Amino acid sequence: MIPYGCQNIEQADIDAVVETLRSDWLTQGPAVPKFEQDIAEHCHARYAIAVNSATSALHLACLALGLGPGGKLWTSPNTFVASANCGRYCGAAVDFVDIDPSTFNISPDSLRKKLVHAAIDKSLPDVLVVVHFGGLPCEMKEIKTLAGRYGFRIIEDASHALGASYLEEPIGNCRYSDITIFSFHPVKIITTGEGGMATTNDAELARRMVRLRSHGITREEDEMVSESDGPWYYQQVELGFNYRMTDIQAALGWSQMQRLQEFIIRRRYLAQRYHQLLSDTPLVSQATVPHADSACHLYVVKTRDASARRRIFNGMRARGVGVNVHYIPVHMQPDYRSMGFSLGDFPVAEEYYSRAISLPMFPALADEQQNMVADTLIQLLEQTH
Ligand SMILES: *Cc1c(COP(=O)(O)O)cnc(C)c1O
């Protein structure tokens, strides 16, 4: 079975991990700050904070922005559940903004309309989590303008978008947001097994996330509420977590970063090639945006309708092609329905979901494998029923 996504591990990655295993530090050593610095430099961000997953990064980002009980978080329904769950971890209410039918990203128009109503109802959000779906940057300039007008903070969920750029600058530079988060799960652009990162330019937000990553403990005297007892001393000044990344993971992440450009070039080449191979079919792919360069994490096609999707999905799987579906709209999950969401709440995301299929997309996908995927798909499209 050709998978839809797959990590890319080479000897240099293995050597980096082994070297760490032989070193004095398995965690809280030098590999974590080295990886953080590499990400910060790549993203043109002042601070990068490594954690044990993107989910943890989202949680810390929400807490650092002051989200709590009584607060409100909005996000896209077309995402992994983690983009919404982070609000609930903080005791906040979660709501969604429908997507654009061509970019599959949060629709700035829907956002504007929902904000107008929320301003009247006095139910404006505190935090908006935008998701660069499939690695395609959202329309950040417009969203940032709305944030200024309506007074909410922005987290970019860039789990798919390491290596993407927007207006000629790397995603993660936080020019249009407060915090950006990345995932290093094996299917993502680079991997650390499990792992995540938050970037920001705000010293206070960075400090807060660093502290919350490790139990809310500080060793900095200026953060303590009373005088230090001595060099051994630390204080827990708030309730935090153990969300730390290990040095083993960070060494792998740093090693993977050395091939980031190679990965992105290959992904963009494969996306371009799918586009050509499937150009004579009625399939609809994600729109390209002139001022944004996607990291091409996913290659999604929209089939004619829900029944065509089911038939093609089953046909591809039966022929050894590991297609997938991204995403089941979060509000359709039973846990969210039990909170009052229902079918029809976000019709564009629902319609998109009913027709979407993700084709295999990862750097090691060979041209011949890709030809086989496209041929199989075209054959299935030609069979009427
Ligand atoms: C993978 C993913 C996450 C969660 O990442 P983890 O590192 O597995 O916690 C969050 N949001 C999106 C959009 C993702 O794709």
Residues whose N, C-alpha, C, O or C-beta is under 5 A from the ligand:
A	BS01	LIG	S53 A54 T55 T79 F80 A82 S83 D157 S159 S183 F184 H185 G195 G196
